[in-house]
Amino acid sequence: MSTATDTHTRSHYNAARLRSHTWDQLKLAAMDLDEGRGTPQEVEAILKDLHTIELYWAYPGRETVQQLRDMLRSKEHHGLHLAVNHVVRMLSSGSFRSDTAAMLDPRSGRNELLTEEAEKPRPNYFEVLFVDDIDDVEEAALKQKLKKVRDKADEFVYDTVVVRTVQDALIALLFNHNIQAVVVRFGVPFPSTNHKGVLREFTRAIDALDPGAIGRANTGPYLGRMTRWFRPEVDRYYVTDTPVDGLKDTTLATFKRIFYRTEDLTELHLTLLRGTMEKYETPFFTALKDYSRRPMGVFHAMPISRGNSVFKSRWIQDFGEFYGRNLFLAETSATTGGLDSLLQPTGPLKKAQELAARAFGSQHTFFATNGTSTTNKIVVQALVEPGDIVLIDRDCHKSHHYGMVLSGAYPVYLHSYPLEKYSMYGAVPLSHIREQLFKLRKGGRLDKVKMLLLTNSTFDGVVYNVERVMEEVLAIKPDIVFLWDEAWWAFARFSYVLRQRTAMHVAQKLARKYRTPEYRAEYAAHIKGLKKGEEPRMPDPDKVRIRVFATQSTHKTLTSLRQGSMIHIWDEDFVKKSEASFHEAYMTHTSTSANYQILASMDVGRRQVEFEGFELVEKAIELGLLLRRTIRENPRLNKWFDIITIGDLIPADYRQSGLDGYYRRDKGWNEIEKAWATDEFAVDPTKINLFTGKTGIDGDTFKNKFLMDKHQIQINKTSRNSVLFMTNIGTTRGSLAYLTKVLLHIADELEARNAGFEHDDKRAHLARIRALTEEIPPLPDFSSFHRSFQGQPGVPGGDLRSAYFLAYDEKRCRHVKLDAALTEMKQGGELVSASFVIPYPPGFPVLVPGQVINKEIIDFLIAIDVKEIHGYRPELGLRVFTDAALGRQRTTTAMGGMRPASLPARKSARKKK
Ligand SMILES: Cc1ncc(COP(=O)(O)O)c(C=O)c1O
């Protein structure tokens, strides 16, 4: 049977929320007690939980909870009520970060001795975690000494949290997002008693760790490694007695600095501040601010610079007022500002990119100011030569398809599993990728395979098991390059659960793993254990190269002005093989007039995630889960709307953990960690797909007419019968409450609408529901490239570029309406698309140039009732190649005649000769 505490803890996704909720409960209980309604027992029970929870926080901390307990015992009920109110106010307003005195004495809200300091707003506040097996007296002395070494001129102020065991340290790191540095002392014991009781729902990730038989002497380095795993952005310091030559290399690599017990605390204090400053600095933003403050005469082609053309104008003053002067003061160009050049950075911009590489875990990071639409093309062009084969998910962003055209790569389109009920695609099963690679190997084309390109997460939030994909693909093709389109996934790095499925994390992990003797032994055993005909699933350590690229629309999920995008690289062969071509591709696509405001915003966005990424991403996840639960549990909402669950988005075969939803009333939050560690696919918790089919309203109408026009709620994506909500680092509980209110309002409108239906209306309405829920157009797979454009007959891969350019001559193309196309095909005609045809939604090409058109594709185009289909004009029909063009292409390409000179003659063509 579940107890009240169980229900209480289960209703929170994370411990930070449990904590604030528990304080709120204490506030109510203290008020009741003060006003004669409550009992001391109730207050004591809550204080007991808070005594456990507050071990991990500097403010208000355990000492305050103890003071409150003392007040309860001495029956100071009114004082207790006031003190609790004060603490709750400090916590909820965040003012404990800026008012030292007020936070120190909960009884009075003032501490006379520190009023002078209190008046000075605390600059940037953080907390430092000390892990040391000391007693209370030693703890007080440590805190006192650290206070003494502070200086008024310090740029940052920190408070300390002291815990005495490794497990407590891990709990603190998971719960307390204010912690920015951890100081581990040598030889702390391992187990804590606090991972049971009120916190047990939140320590699963820690309980699941298997520290093995680590002796007490090794707990420090172990904790360093675990800190890196849970919170890589937290600075790690080690205090030990072991002489330098006795420390392992891994220990030296795990910690930022090693201290000896005898050393002065001032040194530690300065190091803590320096470490924080290294994250705080924003070289490019700072340089841009400095530049904008300098007096300047502009004789460059930039009249807007310094607001000159705006503020002197009689007609566009309002524009200047709207944006403010700084926007224009910061308008500059590399050639005038002396700042740095995006095309060849050597100063602050180079530094900003290096800091981003540190934050995002890459070897190299490059900024771009025109979106992932461009960075995708840069990476493809940099790595792929004409005639190379790229395995690519067909429902990827259109920039990749254009990248194929630009580079002259032969795409092998991969099929994502369909989710017909929602007119969506899932993601590409690993078995399908391997199968395509085996076909290519059989056809003698494996050496041409250059890249695997996948979208992670997908627009709808399906997330790959990046590690498994890379391992099993490298087992077949050990030098393949991975391009992970992480347009929607930049934020994932700052959650330890989601990070496991990011490109950079896995690249780094695998690069390290494949060089170890343990891996060699494991690989040898794996090969030995293979049955006859069985394919290896582990890469050969002597051949494997880790070459991983990720493109991220920073602006989609983190703080960045629109179009801010980053390319992250972990490539063991970058310098040797790709640096020069990367540079050329970067030059090809990058403007010589890059927008400096966008670049500065990425620099600042990087600083933000290094300090607050963990907290904000946790919150975005929590709000995503909360929205799911609210809709599922509210009968007024679930009558009309269904949350599309994990089970709906991922077929059972790809969910080895069996997890089918994030929340169950009887169990609380499900074991996300397990599913994210094991399953072939997972669902991004910040993407919430809502099924609107039961309302009889299609996704597009619901988005535009109901959410946007009436309630100014913006969403990004729809399908025929669904809309997608996203929570992000800017989402607040207030905005979630507003969305819930709006959905309830819409539910009431739908009630009223249905009540007013007369017979015919009702029939029409039921037909609409049927159309949205039952008469589902089957999603077409990629058919095939026409034989004229096949890389090699019978082997996957097509020459998209030749087809694309063949269509430049209007004489080689004609139009055919959808009905006529069906008739032509029935009569044995072969139709081949001359254009990309991209319906919005779903937003990926159902046809690419050179692709054979089949009945399923036409049926789909007829059935989807969307207004926007790029590359298709209803009054003309589909653009297809004439028979003559295809005939000509067949002969000419076979002889290499019409193919661009850069394209190598195909093997098949050579054979024919
Ligand atoms: C998967 C994917 N990749 C790339 C892009 C393009 O990104 P951007 O808008 O930054 O140009 C998008 C845009 O929606 C996308 O969904």
The ligand as an SDF file (V2000), in Angstrom:
LIG
                    3D

 16 16  0  0  0  0  0  0  0  0999 V2000
   16.4090   17.9680  -38.3120 C   0  0  0  0  0  0  0  0  0  0  0  0
   16.6740   19.3800  -38.7560 C   0  0  0  0  0  0  0  0  0  0  0  0
   17.8640   19.6890  -39.2400 N   0  0  0  0  0  0  0  0  0  0  0  0
   18.1430   20.9470  -39.6410 C   0  0  0  0  0  0  0  0  0  0  0  0
   17.2030   21.9420  -39.5710 C   0  0  0  0  0  0  0  0  0  0  0  0
   17.5330   23.3200  -40.0350 C   0  0  0  0  0  0  0  0  0  0  0  0
   17.9310   24.1000  -38.9520 O   0  0  0  0  0  0  0  0  0  0  0  0
   17.9490   25.6740  -38.9590 P   0  0  0  0  0  0  0  0  0  0  0  0
   16.5590   26.1300  -38.7500 O   0  0  0  0  0  0  0  0  0  0  0  0
   18.8570   26.0050  -37.8080 O   0  0  0  0  0  0  0  0  0  0  0  0
   18.5070   26.1370  -40.2480 O   0  0  0  0  0  0  0  0  0  0  0  0
   15.9330   21.6600  -39.0710 C   0  0  0  0  0  0  0  0  0  0  0  0
   14.9140   22.7120  -38.9880 C   0  0  0  0  0  0  0  0  0  0  0  0
   13.8220   22.5430  -38.5710 O   0  0  0  0  0  0  0  0  0  0  0  0
   15.6520   20.3320  -38.6580 C   0  0  0  0  0  0  0  0  0  0  0  0
   14.4540   19.9940  -38.1860 O   0  0  0  0  0  0  0  0  0  0  0  0
  1  2  1  0
  2  3  1  0
  2 15  2  0
  3  4  2  0
  4  5  1  0
  5  6  1  0
  5 12  2  0
  6  7  1  0
  7  8  1  0
  8  9  2  0
  8 10  1  0
  8 11  1  0
 12 13  1  0
 12 15  1  0
 13 14  2  0
 15 16  1  0
M  END
$$$$
